[in-house]
Amino acid sequence: MEQNMNNVNGQAANVEGKLDNMGSEKKDEILSSFDGFKDYLGGKVSMGQKMGMDEEQLANTAQKAGDYLASKEEPRNREEKLLQELWKVGTEEEKHKLSHMLVKLVG
């Protein structure tokens, strides 16, 4: 159980590295439409649940992904633009709550 928790925590900490290493073609495929983004995030949430992550851990991971996307990727559609604008003006607590909502949206 402890090893599983360490693995889960390591996964969350490695989000930015994985996104950095993802090819631009794959990023474009995922981010070109909001449905594509939701499908991708939904797959990652499902994988996390199978690994034993609870909603809080999933939201923490989603928040790290949100931080990365808001600072390093240009929005490719209106929905992503709205999420980026909300992310820019939100406090850490608000970003965390938005991350919970995104996990629920795709779960």
N, C-alpha and C positions, 0 to 999 in steps of 0.2 A: 504494500500500500504506500509506504513512504517513498519507495523507488518510483512508483507511478506518479506521485505528487511532484517529485523532483523533475521527472520527465515533462509533466504538464507545465511546470513553472519555466523550464528550459525552453519549451515550445513558445510560450508567450514572449519570453525575452528575445527570441530569435526572429520575431516577425519582421523587423526592419531589414535584417540581413537577407531574409528570403525574398522580400519585395525588391531589394536592391539588385539581387542576382537574377530576377525574373527578366527574361528577354522583352524587348520593347514590343515585339509582335504579339506576345502572349498578353502583355499589359493592355495593348490596344484592343485585343479580342475581348478581354474581360470588361474594360472600361468604356467601350464604344457605345454601349446602351445600358440603361439603368437595369433592365431585366438581366442582362449579362452579368452585371455587378452583383445583383441579388442572387442569381444562380450560383455564382462562384462563392460568395459569402455563405450561402446556405449549405453548400457542400463542405466548406471548412467548419461550419458550426456542427453539422452532422458528424463529421470526423472527430471533432473535439468531444462531442457527447459520447461517442463510442469509446473514446479513450478515458472516459470518466470525469471529464471537466464539468463543473457545475456552472450555473448561469453567471455567477460572479467572475469566474475564471474566463468564461467566454467573452464577457463584456470587457474585461481587462485586455484581452487579446485584440478585440475589435477596436478598443480605444487606441492601442498602439498602432494598428493599421490605419485608423483615422488620422492620427498625428502624422504618420508618414505621407498619406495621400494629400492631406491639406498643405503640407510643406513642400512636397516634391513632385506632385503631379498636377497637371492642368485639367480642370473639369472638361469632360467631353460631351456633356449634355446638361439640360436644365436642372435635372434632379441632383446631379453631382455638384453643380454650381451652388444650388441651395444648401446642400450639406456642407460644402466648403465655407460658405458665408456664415452659416450657423456655428461651424467649428471655430472660425476666426474670432467671433464675438463671445463665445461661450467660456464660462469659467471651467476649471478642471471638473468640478462637480457636475456641471451641466453637460460637459462632454461625456462624462461617465454615464449619466442618465441617457443621453442620446445613444451611446453604445449599447446599453441594455435594450433600448427600443429597436435598434437595428437587429440585434440578435433575435428578438421576438418576431420582428417582421419576416425574417428569413427562416426561422425555426419551424 
